[in-house]
């Protein structure tokens, strides 16, 4: 669950039964750059109290996924057609992460 800067709460899931889609990765940003050449959050500002969660999704095609990654370096992914099928960026001020637990303590060694 994330709390956006506008006060709206959003629950994210990658569980299909809960309406989610498969993810490849999650990344949290506090600034514009992941490296000296990769600008994943071009609209981000330092010390504004807002972080950004990037949800890297399983795109509908490999070509679409590769295009999204190639655009990521310059920040051009933000204007890419169907960008939300590849990368979704969510600004937030608070986040709660809950890991799935099927309740099988024996499988967890407990």
C-alpha positions in Angstrom: 0.0 0.0 0.0 1.3 3.5 -0.9 0.1 6.9 0.2 0.4 9.4 -2.6 1.4 13.1 -2.1 -2.3 13.9 -2.7 -3.4 11.7 0.2 -4.8 8.9 -1.9 -4.0 5.4 -0.8 -3.4 2.7 -3.4 -3.0 -1.1 -2.8 -0.7 -2.8 -5.2 -0.6 -6.5 -5.8 0.9 -8.9 -8.3 -1.6 -11.6 -7.4 -3.9 -12.3 -10.4 -6.8 -13.3 -8.2 -6.7 -9.8 -6.6 -6.6 -8.0 -9.9 -2.8 -7.7 -10.2 -0.4 -8.4 -13.1 3.0 -10.0 -13.0 6.0 -7.8 -12.0 9.6 -8.3 -12.9 11.0 -5.9 -10.3 10.3 -2.9 -8.0 12.6 0.0 -7.5 12.3 3.0 -5.1 13.8 6.4 -6.1 14.5 9.5 -4.1 16.0 11.4 -7.0 16.1 11.5 -10.8 19.0 9.2 -11.5 19.8 5.5 -10.9 23.3 6.1 -12.2 25.2 8.9 -14.0 23.5 7.9 -17.2 20.1 6.4 -16.3 17.4 8.9 -15.5 14.4 6.8 -14.3 12.5 9.7 -12.7 12.9 12.8 -14.8 10.3 14.8 -12.8 11.7 13.8 -9.4 13.2 16.5 -7.1 15.6 16.0 -4.2 14.4 16.8 -0.7 10.7 17.3 -1.7 9.5 14.6 0.7 8.2 12.4 -2.1 9.7 9.1 -3.2 8.8 7.1 -6.4 8.0 3.5 -6.7 8.8 2.0 -10.1 6.9 -1.2 -10.9 8.7 -3.0 -13.8 6.0 -5.2 -15.3 6.0 -8.2 -17.6 5.1 -6.4 -20.8 2.8 -7.9 -23.4 5.8 -8.5 -25.7 9.6 -8.7 -25.3 9.9 -5.9 -27.9 7.8 -3.6 -25.7 9.8 -4.5 -22.6 13.1 -3.9 -24.4 11.9 -0.6 -25.8 10.9 0.5 -22.3 14.3 -0.4 -20.9 16.1 1.4 -23.8 14.0 4.5 -23.2 14.6 4.4 -19.4 18.2 5.7 -19.7 17.1 9.1 -20.9 13.7 9.3 -19.1 11.9 9.0 -22.5 10.0 6.0 -21.2 7.6 8.5 -19.5 6.2 9.6 -22.9 6.3 6.1 -24.5 3.0 4.8 -25.8 1.5 2.2 -23.4 4.2 2.9 -20.8 2.0 1.5 -18.0 2.2 -1.9 -19.6 6.0 -1.8 -19.0 6.8 0.6 -16.2 4.5 2.3 -13.8 5.8 5.1 -11.6 3.9 5.9 -8.4 4.9 8.9 -6.3 4.4 8.3 -2.6 5.1 9.7 0.9 4.5 6.5 2.8 4.6 2.8 2.0 3.7 -0.4 3.7 5.0 -3.7 2.3 3.4 -7.0 3.2 4.9 -10.2 2.0 2.6 -13.1 1.0 2.3 -15.8 3.6 0.3 -18.9 2.9 0.3 -19.8 6.7 2.3 -23.0 6.4 4.7 -22.6 9.3 6.3 -26.0 8.6 7.5 -24.8 5.1 9.1 -21.8 6.8 11.0 -24.0 9.3 8.9 -23.0 12.2 
